[in-house]
Amino acid sequence: MTRGRFITLEGGEGAGKSTQLKALAAALRGRGLDVVETREPGGSEGAEAIRALLLTGEADRWNPRAEALLFAAARSDHVDKTIRPALERGAWVLSDRFLDSSRAYQGMGDLGDADILTLHQIGSGGFAPDRSFFLFLPDGEAERRAHDRDGGAADRIGGRDPAFHRAVADRFARIAAQEPDRVRSIDASGERAEVTARLMEALDDLLP
C-alpha cells in the first residue's frame, strides 16, 4: 500500500488556516483521496486534553519552558495515535498547525529553535511533514480577520499583544526562507477559492 502524505497549514492568527484546511480537504477528496483533517494542539484524545490546559487560563499560566513541553507532549501523542496510522493506511493527513507553530510561537525568548527541534526529536522522533504551507497576510488584515473571527475573545495565546504576533509572523517567514524544499509561502489574501487554488497548485508535484 502506498503511504499517504502529511500536509500542514501554518501561519499567524486570522490567516485562514482552518477555512483553507477544509477547502483543501474537499478538493483532495474530489481527486479520490482518503483525507484526514486534524489540528494542533489536539488531534488525539491525549492531545485534546493537553489542548485544554494550553489554551485556557491566564496568559502567564505556563512559563515558556512548560508551555513548550506541553506542546511537544501533545504532538507526540498526535503523531503516534492519529497521524502515523492514517499515513500507513494510505490517507492524506491535513493538520491545522504542527511543529513550525511551536518553532514560531515557543522558539523565542527563553528557548531557541534548536531547543524546540530537540523536544520534537525526543517526543516524535523528528517526524516531519511532506509539505508545509505558510499562509500570510498583511499585518492589519490578519489582525482584523482574527478579531472578526473571535469577537475579541481570543484564547490565551491568540490574545497576546500585536508585537508578539508580528514577531511570530517574522519567524514563520524565516522558517519558509530557510526550508524552501518543504515550506511554501502562500498569499492568503483575496477570495477563498483563489487561495485554495494556490494551495492545490503548490501540491501538484505530490499528487498522484
Summary of the structure (lengths in Angstrom):
residues: 208
radius of gyration: 16.2
end to end distance: 13.5
largest distance: 47.2
contacts: 663
relative contact order: 0.21
helix: 52%
strand: 12%
